[in-house]
Amino acid sequence: MRITDDRYSRDRQRYDLAVRFIRYQARTQTIRSWTGLTEDRIRKLYRTYIDTSESENLRHRGKSPNQSSFFTRSYQRKHETSVLGSVLCIFGAVPPNASHDFERTVPSVARGELLCEAFEMYRSVQPASIITFEHAAYLVIALARGDELRYGFCCDCGSLVVVDRLSLRNPRCHPCRLQALVHW
């Protein structure tokens, strides 16, 4: 029996993804929903693979982010959310069609790996962003659900933006908004 056998590869992917989520300081609830591992197994992985003496690896406690208003509080945050949403779309982390059973179908190991890749790319473009990995995981679910946030297109340039579904204004990306303010 080898660890490289096909029947073990799925479990190995789940553990690798869990360790990756832990390194991004994801909460146990988030790791559990994306990997299917038990809370006990996640805690054991944390104790085994993460050096707790480093101050940057502190675990967040409490509930995971679950408010869409976080992404629309300011124009800067809207811009960062649109950049993240675009990267998530490019990497395929957000499913193209809304699902009624998104809580069970969207979080998966394969989509979690795409989420990690997309978040790494996003951080290389926006290193000082206030949007955390936990927020990115919630954004994937919120966009898949589509009841509060959705993809839209800038009314001026046509670029992809994340918009509040209930907004009455035409969606506008940050650069076009700034351009409109200059010409106003």
MDTraj code that builds the backbone (N, CA, C; nanometers):
import mdtraj as md
import numpy as np

residues = "MET ARG ILE THR ASP ASP ARG TYR SER ARG ASP ARG GLN ARG TYR ASP LEU ALA VAL ARG PHE ILE ARG TYR GLN ALA ARG THR GLN THR ILE ARG SER TRP THR GLY LEU THR GLU ASP ARG ILE ARG LYS LEU TYR ARG THR TYR ILE ASP THR SER GLU SER GLU ASN LEU ARG HIS ARG GLY LYS SER PRO ASN GLN SER SER PHE PHE THR ARG SER TYR GLN ARG LYS HIS GLU THR SER VAL LEU GLY SER VAL LEU CYS ILE PHE GLY ALA VAL PRO PRO ASN ALA SER HIS ASP PHE GLU ARG THR VAL PRO SER VAL ALA ARG GLY GLU LEU LEU CYS GLU ALA PHE GLU MET TYR ARG SER VAL GLN PRO ALA SER ILE ILE THR PHE GLU HIS ALA ALA TYR LEU VAL ILE ALA LEU ALA ARG GLY ASP GLU LEU ARG TYR GLY PHE CYS CYS ASP CYS GLY SER LEU VAL VAL VAL ASP ARG LEU SER LEU ARG ASN PRO ARG CYS HIS PRO CYS ARG LEU GLN ALA LEU VAL HIS TRP".split()
xyz = np.array([
    [0.0847, -0.1165, 0.0000],
    [0.0000, 0.0000, 0.0000],
    [0.0902, 0.1240, 0.0000],
    [0.0752, 0.2067, -0.1043],
    [0.1548, 0.3282, -0.1165],
    [0.0659, 0.4511, -0.1025],
    [0.1254, 0.5570, -0.0538],
    [0.0519, 0.6825, -0.0371],
    [0.0178, 0.7434, -0.1721],
    [0.0854, 0.6991, -0.2785],
    [0.0602, 0.7549, -0.4111],
    [-0.0507, 0.6829, -0.4856],
    [-0.1093, 0.5774, -0.4298],
    [-0.2191, 0.5075, -0.4953],
    [-0.3350, 0.6033, -0.5174],
    [-0.4130, 0.5764, -0.6235],
    [-0.5255, 0.6630, -0.6588],
    [-0.6266, 0.6770, -0.5464],
    [-0.6474, 0.5714, -0.4717],
    [-0.7491, 0.5791, -0.3674],
    [-0.7082, 0.6712, -0.2530],
    [-0.5811, 0.7028, -0.2421],
    [-0.5348, 0.7943, -0.1381],
    [-0.5148, 0.9367, -0.1886],
    [-0.5137, 0.9544, -0.3188],
    [-0.4849, 1.0872, -0.3730],
    [-0.5925, 1.1890, -0.3351],
    [-0.7196, 1.1456, -0.3286],
    [-0.8256, 1.2383, -0.2907],
    [-0.8077, 1.2872, -0.1473],
    [-0.7751, 1.1949, -0.0564],
    [-0.7508, 1.2354, 0.0823],
    [-0.6291, 1.3248, 0.0924],
    [-0.5261, 1.2931, 0.0174],
    [-0.4040, 1.3743, 0.0188],
    [-0.4334, 1.5162, -0.0300],
    [-0.5159, 1.5295, -0.1342],
    [-0.5530, 1.6618, -0.1839],
    [-0.6301, 1.7399, -0.0774],
    [-0.7192, 1.6733, -0.0071],
    [-0.7955, 1.7401, 0.0988],
    [-0.7037, 1.7910, 0.2090],
    [-0.6070, 1.7088, 0.2507],
    [-0.5143, 1.7506, 0.3558],
    [-0.4244, 1.8640, 0.3079],
    [-0.3756, 1.8545, 0.1857],
    [-0.2908, 1.9612, 0.1312],
    [-0.3672, 2.0928, 0.1221],
    [-0.4928, 2.0853, 0.0781],
    [-0.5739, 2.2065, 0.0694],
    [-0.5999, 2.2639, 0.2086],
    [-0.6252, 2.1774, 0.3062],
    [-0.6490, 2.2243, 0.4432],
    [-0.5261, 2.2963, 0.4976],
    [-0.4077, 2.2416, 0.4740],
    [-0.2845, 2.3064, 0.5205],
    [-0.2663, 2.4410, 0.4506],
    [-0.3001, 2.4454, 0.3233],
    [-0.2899, 2.5710, 0.2489],
    [-0.3865, 2.6746, 0.3056],
    [-0.5096, 2.6347, 0.3354],
    [-0.6074, 2.7249, 0.3962],
    [-0.5586, 2.7717, 0.5333],
    [-0.4998, 2.6819, 0.6090],
    [-0.4482, 2.7187, 0.7418],
    [-0.3400, 2.8247, 0.7279],
    [-0.2544, 2.8105, 0.6298],
    [-0.1481, 2.9102, 0.6074],
    [-0.2056, 3.0465, 0.5705],
    [-0.3247, 3.0475, 0.5104],
    [-0.3938, 3.1738, 0.4795],
    [-0.4765, 3.2234, 0.5972],
    [-0.4651, 3.1579, 0.7114],
    [-0.5333, 3.1949, 0.8347],
    [-0.6852, 3.1796, 0.8243],
    [-0.7286, 3.0811, 0.7502],
    [-0.8726, 3.0529, 0.7394],
    [-0.9225, 2.9899, 0.8682],
    [-1.0443, 3.0172, 0.9005],
    [-1.1066, 2.9600, 1.0193],
    [-1.1439, 2.8140, 0.9945],
    [-1.1597, 2.7417, 1.1037],
    [-1.1915, 2.5992, 1.0967],
    [-1.3199, 2.5752, 1.0182],
    [-1.4201, 2.6583, 1.0384],
    [-1.5480, 2.6439, 0.9682],
    [-1.5278, 2.6518, 0.8165],
    [-1.4463, 2.7438, 0.7705],
    [-1.4205, 2.7593, 0.6271],
    [-1.3449, 2.6389, 0.5729],
    [-1.2434, 2.5956, 0.6448],
    [-1.1640, 2.4806, 0.6011],
    [-1.2529, 2.3572, 0.5928],
    [-1.3378, 2.3401, 0.6911],
    [-1.4266, 2.2237, 0.6947],
    [-1.5226, 2.2228, 0.5763],
    [-1.5780, 2.3384, 0.5436],
    [-1.6753, 2.3412, 0.4340],
    [-1.6099, 2.3179, 0.2980],
    [-1.4838, 2.3590, 0.2801],
    [-1.4182, 2.3426, 0.1508],
    [-1.3478, 2.2079, 0.1362],
    [-1.3071, 2.1450, 0.2468],
    [-1.2317, 2.0194, 0.2372],
    [-1.3120, 1.8976, 0.2812],
    [-1.4125, 1.9167, 0.3640],
    [-1.4887, 1.8037, 0.4157],
    [-1.4218, 1.7346, 0.5337],
    [-1.3121, 1.7903, 0.5831],
    [-1.2436, 1.7324, 0.6991],
    [-1.3166, 1.7696, 0.8273],
    [-1.2988, 1.6901, 0.9296],
    [-1.3614, 1.7186, 1.0585],
    [-1.2841, 1.8281, 1.1311],
    [-1.3495, 1.8911, 1.2264],
    [-1.2848, 1.9959, 1.3049],
    [-1.1640, 1.9414, 1.3804],
    [-1.1770, 1.8212, 1.4321],
    [-1.0672, 1.7590, 1.5053],
    [-0.9463, 1.7368, 1.4143],
    [-0.9694, 1.6884, 1.2939],
    [-0.8602, 1.6647, 1.1992],
    [-0.7920, 1.7967, 1.1607],
    [-0.8695, 1.9022, 1.1444],
    [-0.8133, 2.0338, 1.1084],
    [-0.7269, 2.0858, 1.2220],
    [-0.7729, 2.0721, 1.3447],
    [-0.6921, 2.1167, 1.4591],
    [-0.5611, 2.0383, 1.4690],
    [-0.5684, 1.9081, 1.4429],
    [-0.4467, 1.8261, 1.4452],
    [-0.3499, 1.8666, 1.3341],
    [-0.4020, 1.8977, 1.2167],
    [-0.3166, 1.9448, 1.1080],
    [-0.2487, 2.0760, 1.1466],
    [-0.3259, 2.1641, 1.2091],
    [-0.2712, 2.2919, 1.2520],
    [-0.1569, 2.2720, 1.3513],
    [-0.1797, 2.1882, 1.4506],
    [-0.0763, 2.1632, 1.5517],
    [0.0463, 2.0954, 1.4918],
    [0.0261, 2.0094, 1.3924],
    [0.1360, 1.9324, 1.3349],
    [0.2195, 2.0128, 1.2364],
    [0.1539, 2.0917, 1.1502],
    [0.2247, 2.1525, 1.0376],
    [0.2520, 2.3014, 1.0487],
    [0.1910, 2.3696, 1.1441],
    [0.2084, 2.5131, 1.1540],
    [0.2892, 2.5466, 1.2785],
    [0.3910, 2.6296, 1.2601],
    [0.4756, 2.6735, 1.3707],
    [0.4016, 2.7834, 1.4464],
    [0.3577, 2.7539, 1.5669],
    [0.2794, 2.8506, 1.6436],
    [0.3652, 2.9593, 1.7072],
    [0.4969, 2.9485, 1.6992],
    [0.5812, 3.0525, 1.7563],
    [0.5853, 3.1764, 1.6674],
    [0.5502, 3.1601, 1.5397],
    [0.5466, 3.2751, 1.4498],
    [0.4184, 3.3532, 1.4748],
    [0.4310, 3.4838, 1.4930],
    [0.3140, 3.5654, 1.5250],
    [0.2204, 3.5819, 1.4053],
    [0.2692, 3.5651, 1.2818],
    [0.1832, 3.5848, 1.1660],
    [0.0905, 3.4660, 1.1403],
    [0.1127, 3.3561, 1.2078],
    [0.0288, 3.2381, 1.1886],
    [-0.0771, 3.2230, 1.2974],
    [-0.1196, 3.3327, 1.3558],
    [-0.2249, 3.3257, 1.4557],
    [-0.3564, 3.2911, 1.3868],
    [-0.4347, 3.2061, 1.4499],
    [-0.5626, 3.1662, 1.3922],
    [-0.6709, 3.2639, 1.4331],
    [-0.7563, 3.2915, 1.3387],
    [-0.8720, 3.3749, 1.3678],
    [-0.9787, 3.2895, 1.4338],
    [-1.0501, 3.3480, 1.5243],
    [-1.1556, 3.2771, 1.5955],
    [-1.2905, 3.3365, 1.5566],
    [-1.3946, 3.2654, 1.5896],
    [-1.5297, 3.3161, 1.5650],
    [-1.5818, 3.2786, 1.4281],
    [-1.6913, 3.3438, 1.3902],
    [-1.7566, 3.3145, 1.2643],
    [-1.6763, 3.3701, 1.1459],
    [-1.6885, 3.3014, 1.0362],
    [-1.6274, 3.3484, 0.9127],
    [-1.7061, 3.4677, 0.8604],
    [-1.6416, 3.5536, 0.7796],
    [-1.7146, 3.6682, 0.7222],
    [-1.8362, 3.6207, 0.6432],
    [-1.9476, 3.6918, 0.6602],
    [-2.0689, 3.6512, 0.5902],
    [-2.1593, 3.7691, 0.5544],
    [-2.0998, 3.8878, 0.5358],
    [-2.1784, 4.0046, 0.4988],
    [-2.1276, 4.0611, 0.3669],
    [-2.2174, 4.0688, 0.2722],
    [-2.1817, 4.1212, 0.1404],
    [-2.1511, 4.2705, 0.1445],
    [-2.2032, 4.3396, 0.2440],
    [-2.1795, 4.4843, 0.2534],
    [-2.0318, 4.5167, 0.2730],
    [-1.9526, 4.4216, 0.3221],
    [-1.8089, 4.4441, 0.3374],
    [-1.7464, 4.4857, 0.2038],
    [-1.7939, 4.4287, 0.0948],
    [-1.7341, 4.4508, -0.0359],
    [-1.7778, 4.5810, -0.1022],
    [-1.8783, 4.6464, -0.0470],
    [-1.9316, 4.7671, -0.1106],
    [-1.9278, 4.8892, -0.0206],
    [-1.8491, 4.8867, 0.0836],
    [-1.8479, 4.9966, 0.1810],
    [-1.7839, 5.1247, 0.1286],
    [-1.6877, 5.1140, 0.0414],
    [-1.6201, 5.2321, -0.0116],
    [-1.5842, 5.2075, -0.1569],
    [-1.5496, 5.3149, -0.2281],
    [-1.5121, 5.2986, -0.3679],
    [-1.3826, 5.2189, -0.3816],
    [-1.2908, 5.2386, -0.2892],
    [-1.1657, 5.1626, -0.2928],
    [-1.1932, 5.0138, -0.2722],
    [-1.2804, 4.9801, -0.1784],
    [-1.3147, 4.8409, -0.1525],
    [-1.3891, 4.7806, -0.2714],
    [-1.4755, 4.8596, -0.3344],
    [-1.5453, 4.8112, -0.4541],
    [-1.4450, 4.7796, -0.5648],
    [-1.3454, 4.8659, -0.5780],
    [-1.2423, 4.8433, -0.6801],
    [-1.1641, 4.7152, -0.6501],
    [-1.1197, 4.6985, -0.5255],
    [-1.0456, 4.5786, -0.4873],
    [-1.1319, 4.4534, -0.5054],
    [-1.2606, 4.4630, -0.4741],
    [-1.3512, 4.3499, -0.4912],
    [-1.3668, 4.3151, -0.6381],
    [-1.3745, 4.4163, -0.7227],
    [-1.3861, 4.3900, -0.8664],
    [-1.2596, 4.3257, -0.9215],
    [-1.1444, 4.3690, -0.8734],
    [-1.0191, 4.3061, -0.9159],
    [-1.0179, 4.1598, -0.8716],
    [-1.0511, 4.1349, -0.7456],
    [-1.0561, 3.9980, -0.6952],
    [-1.1606, 3.9163, -0.7708],
    [-1.2780, 3.9730, -0.7922],
    [-1.3829, 3.9028, -0.8652],
    [-1.3391, 3.8666, -1.0061],
    [-1.2667, 3.9565, -1.0717],
    [-1.2163, 3.9286, -1.2064],
    [-1.1163, 3.8142, -1.2044],
    [-1.0265, 3.8160, -1.1071],
    [-0.9263, 3.7090, -1.0967],
    [-0.9948, 3.5758, -1.0655],
    [-1.0934, 3.5779, -0.9766],
    [-1.1683, 3.4555, -0.9456],
    [-1.2389, 3.4018, -1.0698],
    [-1.2923, 3.4921, -1.1510],
    [-1.3598, 3.4517, -1.2748],
    [-1.2596, 3.3918, -1.3738],
    [-1.1444, 3.4551, -1.3899],
    [-1.0416, 3.4066, -1.4823],
    [-0.9939, 3.2669, -1.4419],
    [-0.9750, 3.2451, -1.3137],
    [-0.9257, 3.1162, -1.2655],
    [-1.0352, 3.0093, -1.2591],
    [-1.1598, 3.0487, -1.2753],
    [-1.2696, 2.9521, -1.2735],
    [-1.3132, 2.9125, -1.1338],
    [-1.2830, 2.9947, -1.0344],
    [-1.3206, 2.9627, -0.8968],
    [-1.4696, 2.9838, -0.8725],
    [-1.5313, 3.0728, -0.9491],
    [-1.6747, 3.0971, -0.9374],
    [-1.7433, 3.0195, -1.0490],
    [-1.8411, 2.9364, -1.0148],
    [-1.9103, 2.8607, -1.1199],
    [-1.9870, 2.9548, -1.2121],
    [-1.9925, 2.9242, -1.3412],
    [-2.0585, 3.0144, -1.4357],
    [-2.2097, 3.0228, -1.4181],
    [-2.2715, 2.9190, -1.3679],
    [-2.4169, 2.9188, -1.3485],
    [-2.4501, 2.9123, -1.2010],
    [-2.5458, 2.9945, -1.1616],
    [-2.5876, 2.9933, -1.0209],
    [-2.6503, 2.8587, -0.9876],
    [-2.6210, 2.8126, -0.8678],
    [-2.6721, 2.6838, -0.8229],
    [-2.7651, 2.7056, -0.7045],
    [-2.8726, 2.6303, -0.7003],
    [-2.9649, 2.6414, -0.5875],
    [-2.9062, 2.5774, -0.4629],
    [-2.8197, 2.4816, -0.4818],
    [-2.7580, 2.4103, -0.3702],
    [-2.6102, 2.4500, -0.3584],
    [-2.5841, 2.5812, -0.3645],
    [-2.4472, 2.6314, -0.3694],
    [-2.3658, 2.5972, -0.2449],
    [-2.4286, 2.5883, -0.1287],
    [-2.3559, 2.5610, -0.0042],
    [-2.2865, 2.4251, -0.0087],
    [-2.3443, 2.3300, -0.0850],
    [-2.2840, 2.1969, -0.0941],
    [-2.2026, 2.1783, -0.2208],
    [-2.2372, 2.2492, -0.3276],
    [-2.1706, 2.2245, -0.4553],
    [-2.0538, 2.3182, -0.4824],
    [-2.0592, 2.4412, -0.4362],
    [-1.9522, 2.5366, -0.4657],
    [-1.8247, 2.5044, -0.3881],
    [-1.8292, 2.4946, -0.2540],
    [-1.7058, 2.4598, -0.1841],
    [-1.6659, 2.3148, -0.2127],
    [-1.5528, 2.2983, -0.2781],
    [-1.5001, 2.1650, -0.3084],
    [-1.3488, 2.1738, -0.3106],
    [-1.2849, 2.0602, -0.3125],
    [-1.1385, 2.0586, -0.3131],
    [-1.0856, 2.1217, -0.4421],
    [-1.1424, 2.0836, -0.5555],
    [-1.0957, 2.1377, -0.6835],
    [-1.1167, 2.2884, -0.6903],
    [-1.2339, 2.3355, -0.6492],
    [-1.2599, 2.4793, -0.6512],
    [-1.1769, 2.5513, -0.5444],
    [-1.1488, 2.4841, -0.4324],
    [-1.0636, 2.5418, -0.3282],
    [-0.9215, 2.5642, -0.3777],
    [-0.8708, 2.4724, -0.4580],
    [-0.7374, 2.4909, -0.5162],
    [-0.7377, 2.6099, -0.6119],
    [-0.8443, 2.6240, -0.6904],
    [-0.8561, 2.7395, -0.7799],
    [-0.8647, 2.8692, -0.7003],
    [-0.9372, 2.8650, -0.5895],
    [-0.9485, 2.9813, -0.5019],
    [-0.8112, 3.0222, -0.4499],
    [-0.7320, 2.9261, -0.4067],
    [-0.5975, 2.9564, -0.3559],
    [-0.5104, 3.0191, -0.4647],
    [-0.5141, 2.9614, -0.5833],
    [-0.4352, 3.0152, -0.6954],
    [-0.4799, 3.1574, -0.7283],
    [-0.6104, 3.1788, -0.7336],
    [-0.6625, 3.3110, -0.7650],
    [-0.6259, 3.4121, -0.6565],
    [-0.6337, 3.3712, -0.5302],
    [-0.6010, 3.4628, -0.4211],
    [-0.4532, 3.4999, -0.4237],
    [-0.3668, 3.4041, -0.4553],
    [-0.2236, 3.4349, -0.4670],
    [-0.1986, 3.5361, -0.5782],
    [-0.2664, 3.5183, -0.6913],
    [-0.2527, 3.6141, -0.8013],
    [-0.3058, 3.7506, -0.7595],
    [-0.4190, 3.7525, -0.6926],
    [-0.4769, 3.8784, -0.6459],
    [-0.3808, 3.9506, -0.5520],
    [-0.3213, 3.8775, -0.4593],
    [-0.2268, 3.9395, -0.3652],
    [-0.1019, 3.9922, -0.4346],
    [-0.0632, 3.9321, -0.5464],
    [0.0522, 3.9838, -0.6200],
    [0.0177, 4.1160, -0.6890],
    [-0.1112, 4.1360, -0.7211],
    [-0.1559, 4.2589, -0.7850],
    [-0.1947, 4.3640, -0.6811],
    [-0.2571, 4.3219, -0.5729],
    [-0.3043, 4.4105, -0.4663],
    [-0.2463, 4.3670, -0.3314],
    [-0.1161, 4.3860, -0.3081],
    [-0.0561, 4.3336, -0.1846],
    [-0.1046, 4.4001, -0.0558],
    [-0.1517, 4.5237, -0.0625],
    [-0.1935, 4.5949, 0.0587],
    [-0.3443, 4.5914, 0.0794],
    [-0.4134, 4.5049, 0.0094],
    [-0.5591, 4.4990, 0.0187],
    [-0.6040, 4.4536, 0.1568],
    [-0.7175, 4.5049, 0.1988],
    [-0.7751, 4.4659, 0.3274],
    [-0.8567, 4.3366, 0.3132],
    [-0.8834, 4.2941, 0.1909],
    [-0.9612, 4.1722, 0.1667],
    [-0.8755, 4.0514, 0.2013],
    [-0.9244, 3.9710, 0.2937],
    [-0.8511, 3.8530, 0.3393],
    [-0.8928, 3.7302, 0.2582],
    [-0.8248, 3.6211, 0.2842],
    [-0.8590, 3.4956, 0.2190],
    [-1.0002, 3.4519, 0.2555],
    [-1.0375, 3.4721, 0.3810],
    [-1.1730, 3.4378, 0.4262],
    [-1.2774, 3.5161, 0.3470],
    [-1.2496, 3.6443, 0.3228],
    [-1.3418, 3.7244, 0.2434],
    [-1.3482, 3.6735, 0.0994],
    [-1.2359, 3.6318, 0.0461],
    [-1.2334, 3.5780, -0.0905],
    [-1.3172, 3.4513, -0.0990],
    [-1.3070, 3.3653, 0.0016],
    [-1.3870, 3.2423, 0.0027],
    [-1.5354, 3.2762, 0.0105],
    [-1.5691, 3.3763, 0.0902],
    [-1.7092, 3.4172, 0.0982],
    [-1.7552, 3.4799, -0.0334],
    [-1.6682, 3.5568, -0.0987],
    [-1.7041, 3.6202, -0.2257],
    [-1.7384, 3.5159, -0.3322],
    [-1.6647, 3.4065, -0.3347],
    [-1.6952, 3.2987, -0.4302],
    [-1.8373, 3.2485, -0.4080],
    [-1.8722, 3.2245, -0.2835],
    [-2.0060, 3.1735, -0.2518],
    [-2.1125, 3.2789, -0.2804],
    [-2.0844, 3.4046, -0.2457],
    [-2.1817, 3.5116, -0.2689],
    [-2.2067, 3.5320, -0.4177],
    [-2.1022, 3.5254, -0.4990],
    [-2.1201, 3.5412, -0.6435],
    [-2.1919, 3.4203, -0.7038],
    [-2.1640, 3.3023, -0.6512],
    [-2.2327, 3.1826, -0.6999],
    [-2.3809, 3.1867, -0.6625],
    [-2.4091, 3.2366, -0.5447],
    [-2.5475, 3.2473, -0.4978],
    [-2.6204, 3.3552, -0.5775],
    [-2.5561, 3.4696, -0.5959],
    [-2.6094, 3.5755, -0.6811],
    [-2.7255, 3.6549, -0.6267],
    [-2.7608, 3.6386, -0.5001],
    [-2.8758, 3.7131, -0.4486],
    [-2.8393, 3.8512, -0.3947],
    [-2.7131, 3.8732, -0.3562],
    [-2.6706, 4.0040, -0.3063],
    [-2.5640, 4.0673, -0.3952],
    [-2.4696, 3.9876, -0.4393],
    [-2.3635, 4.0350, -0.5274],
    [-2.3701, 3.9592, -0.6586],
    [-2.3312, 4.0259, -0.7655],
    [-2.3294, 3.9619, -0.8964],
    [-2.2208, 4.0277, -0.9818],
    [-2.1886, 3.9608, -1.0905],
    [-2.0992, 4.0214, -1.1879],
    [-2.1793, 4.1180, -1.2743],
    [-2.1151, 4.2265, -1.3113],
    [-2.1746, 4.3230, -1.4033],
    [-2.0644, 4.3789, -1.4915],
    [-2.1010, 4.4720, -1.5760],
    [-2.0045, 4.5334, -1.6656],
    [-2.0113, 4.6840, -1.6506],
    [-1.8960, 4.7477, -1.6533],
    [-1.8872, 4.8933, -1.6419],
    [-1.9657, 4.9556, -1.7570],
    [-2.0478, 5.0548, -1.7246],
    [-2.1307, 5.1187, -1.8266],
    [-2.0484, 5.2038, -1.9227],
    [-1.9246, 5.2380, -1.8869],
    [-1.8400, 5.3200, -1.9743],
    [-1.7435, 5.2377, -2.0588],
    [-1.6712, 5.1459, -1.9940],
    [-1.5654, 5.0729, -2.0663],
    [-1.5953, 4.9246, -2.0851],
    [-1.6947, 4.8728, -2.0148],
    [-1.7320, 4.7327, -2.0312],
    [-1.6496, 4.6343, -1.9509],
    [-1.5667, 4.6830, -1.8598],
    [-1.4858, 4.5909, -1.7792],
    [-1.5733, 4.5196, -1.6764],
    [-1.5281, 4.4021, -1.6350],
    [-1.6014, 4.3206, -1.5383],
    [-1.5913, 4.3834, -1.3998],
    [-1.7048, 4.3984, -1.3333],
    [-1.7079, 4.4532, -1.1974],
    [-1.8030, 4.3687, -1.1134],
    [-1.7828, 4.3737, -0.9832],
    [-1.8739, 4.3095, -0.8887],
    [-1.9660, 4.4185, -0.8367],
    [-2.0962, 4.3950, -0.8485],
    [-2.1929, 4.4974, -0.8093],
    [-2.2940, 4.4412, -0.7113],
    [-2.3500, 4.5313, -0.6355],
    [-2.4595, 4.4981, -0.5456],
    [-2.5840, 4.4770, -0.6312],
    [-2.6490, 4.3658, -0.6128],
    [-2.7650, 4.3325, -0.6962],
    [-2.8774, 4.4353, -0.6824],
    [-2.8884, 4.4998, -0.5672],
    [-2.9965, 4.5941, -0.5421],
    [-2.9625, 4.7380, -0.5802],
    [-2.8433, 4.7619, -0.6299],
    [-2.8017, 4.8965, -0.6662],
    [-2.8824, 4.9471, -0.7853],
    [-2.9237, 5.0728, -0.7781],
    [-3.0014, 5.1337, -0.8863],
    [-2.9125, 5.2060, -0.9871],
    [-2.7877, 5.2301, -0.9512],
    [-2.6954, 5.3006, -1.0402],
    [-2.6346, 5.2044, -1.1414],
    [-2.5975, 5.2618, -1.2547],
    [-2.5256, 5.1826, -1.3539],
    [-2.3880, 5.1488, -1.2989],
    [-2.3447, 5.0249, -1.3143],
    [-2.2130, 4.9882, -1.2616],
    [-2.1018, 5.0641, -1.3341],
    [-2.0047, 5.1068, -1.2559],
    [-1.8921, 5.1801, -1.3125],
    [-1.7662, 5.1353, -1.2400],
    [-1.6612, 5.1040, -1.3153],
    [-1.5345, 5.0640, -1.2549],
    [-1.4659, 5.1862, -1.1931],
    [-1.3687, 5.1606, -1.1106],
    [-1.2998, 5.2676, -1.0378],
    [-1.2314, 5.3672, -1.1315],
    [-1.1545, 5.3229, -1.2315],
    [-1.0907, 5.4203, -1.3218],
    [-1.1928, 5.5070, -1.3965],
    [-1.3032, 5.4492, -1.4424],
    [-1.4054, 5.5283, -1.5121],
    [-1.4746, 5.6246, -1.4171],
    [-1.4936, 5.5846, -1.2935],
    [-1.5526, 5.6726, -1.1933],
    [-1.4636, 5.7931, -1.1690],
    [-1.3325, 5.7668, -1.1557],
    [-1.2392, 5.8777, -1.1356],
    [-1.2346, 5.9696, -1.2580],
    [-1.2403, 5.9121, -1.3767],
    [-1.2407, 5.9888, -1.5004],
    [-1.3650, 6.0774, -1.5076],
    [-1.4787, 6.0239, -1.4669],
    [-1.6033, 6.1006, -1.4679],
    [-1.5974, 6.2167, -1.3676],
    [-1.5303, 6.1956, -1.2544],
    [-1.5165, 6.3020, -1.1545],
    [-1.4273, 6.4152, -1.2060],
    [-1.3252, 6.3801, -1.2817],
    [-1.2332, 6.4813, -1.3364],
    [-1.3050, 6.5674, -1.4395],
    [-1.3889, 6.5035, -1.5223],
    [-1.4598, 6.5778, -1.6275],
    [-1.5852, 6.6466, -1.5782],
    [-1.6266, 6.6204, -1.4602],
    [-1.7465, 6.6784, -1.4069],
    [-1.7192, 6.8180, -1.3665],
])
top = md.Topology()
chain = top.add_chain()
for i, resn in enumerate(residues, 1):
    res = top.add_residue(resn, chain, resSeq=i)
    for name in ("N", "CA", "C"):
        top.add_atom(name, md.element.get_by_symbol(name[0]), res)
traj = md.Trajectory(xyz[None], top)
